């Protein structure tokens, strides 16, 4: 009978360290826009989402965002209820939302990332049942695709998916991936899936999202050879580290990371190999673009203590944000190793009628 080495470290209880024991689900992705009503109309017309709750809080302090006094308006967007494949329990366990946000004070600055290998949250993906119809629909509503649907190779053995990327009205990158039913009997309008984080060091980021945040690897993707930069229509441009245009083939490695049994809205944590990663994540919270990813936690004070214990350096205070019709929420802002903005938001307790024997 084999025996473990006396020097082997004890197994780590992942529920006892980092945020894993406190995260309920992926909550939302925040996209800063310059014109809220225009953005909402575009997303509802081209992406499989609909508006469900207005965000219209008063001017207040957003210390974690570096804004002493500010105000924004927005809409919470969710998957369209009829957009899910048969059997998906969206109503039972909500998937990640989008928050489309227009800053009123301070007003939006900058422009979304223009290079597909720019460090930061580069694109938000959705699955669609008919990619060609989705592409035609984007064109019909004034969207500007980076190219027609095309294959992108993901693994050494040549596994590929058919996708296309396109810009929202401000230039943030959205992506659609074909999820056609092989029987040809089912075609659904689509549902949000992963968002893509471009990082400088995949192993470092994997350790952070696995050990500190508490996510699990779902897939590892690494093509064995260069492929044309046009594959997958991921963007208009790639850049060298000095900012000059890169015109050659591309290659990357990525790991899809989900939360325990919820595989519907993972993070696509990706490191570009060729060309190397370029630029820095958005420095300002009111910068136009896909600005941050949020996780819902059951106890935000306990979650903050876990972050501090894990060595997270930039953990501020828990704040309460008044978001108007969306309600008051307790929020904590911090950043990942590449400076990408992350958010914890505390779950709103369900109203409970306690039984007499509780």
Residue, then its C-alpha position, 0 to 999 in steps of 0.5 A: x500500500x502506497x503512503x504519502x510522503x511525510x514532506x507532502x503539504x496537506x491538501x488545501x481547503x479551497x472553501x477556507x481560503x480566498x473568496x471561493x467560500x463566499x462567491x455565489x455567482x458571476x454577477x455582471x460585467x460593466x460597460x461604460x457608454x457615452x449615450x445610454x439610450x443609444x447603447x441600450x437600443x443597439x444591444x437589444x437589437x443585436x445582442x441577446x439581452x433586454x433591459x430589466x432594471x434602471x440604475x438612476x442613483x443620486x450623486x455620491x462618493x465612489x471612493x473605490x473607483x477613485x471618484x470623490x463625488x460622481x453620478x451615473x445612470x444605467x440599465x441592467x441587461x439580462x439574457x432574453x428569457x426565450x433566448x436559452x437552449x431548452x432545459x436552461x434554468x435562467x429563471x432558477x439561477x440567473x446568469x451574468x448580467x450586463x450593466x450599461x453605464x453612462x457617467x454624468x459626472x465625471x463625464x466619460x473619457x477615452x475610447x475602448x481598446x482598439x487592439x485585440x491584444x490590449x491588456x484588459x477586458x477586451x470583449x464580451x461574447x454571446x452564443x447564437x444559434x445561427x451565426x449568419x443571421x446574427x451577422x446580417x442582423x448586426x449589419x442591419x442595425x448599424x453595427x460594424x463587424x471586424x469581418x464576416x464569420x470565420x473559424x478560429x483555431x483553439x487547440x493543437x489538434x485543430x479544434x475550431x469554432x466559427x465566430x465574428x467580432x463587432x463594435x458597439x456604438x462606442x467601439x467596445x468589442x462584442x463577439x458572437x460564437x456559433x452554437x448551432x444544433x447539429x441536428x438542425x432542429x433547434x435554433x435559439x437567438x442566443x445567450x451571453x457567455x464569456x468575457x475575455x481578459x487579456x493578461x500579461x502572464x497567464x500562469x500568474x493570472x490563473x493563480x490569482x483567479x483560481x486561488x484568490x477568487x476561487x474559480x475552476x478551469x474549464x478548458x485550456x486553449x493553445x493553438x500549436x501554430x500561428x494563424x492569420x490575424x483575421x481568423x475569428x475577426x477578433x479586431x481591427x488591429x494588433x500592436x507590438x509592445x511599443x505600440x507600432x502596428x503588428x502585421x503578422x500571424x497570431x497565437x495565444x494561450x487561454x484558460x476558461x474559468x468558471x465557478x463550480x457548477x456554473x459553466x454558462x458565463x466563464x472568464x476567458x483569461x488569455x495571454x497573447x504569445x504572438x504578438x506580446x500583450x500591449x498596453x495597460x488596463x483602463x486607469x480611470x473608472x469612467x473610461x469608455x469600454x468594458x471596464x470591470x467584472x463583478x462577483x456576487x458574494x454572500x457576506x462582503x465583510x467576510x469576503x474583504x477579510x479573505x482578500x486581505x488574508x490572501x495578500x491583496x494589496x489594494x483592498x479598500x473599504x466596503x461602500x454602499x451605493x445607492x443605485x436608485x430603482x436598482x436599490x442600495x448595494x454594498x460594493x467592494x472594488x479591487x484590481x487583479x494583477x494586471x490592474x483590471x477592475x473587479x467588483x464584489x457586490x453583496x447579495x440582497x437577502x431573500x425576504x423570509x417567513x420564518x417557521x415557528x420552530x426556526 
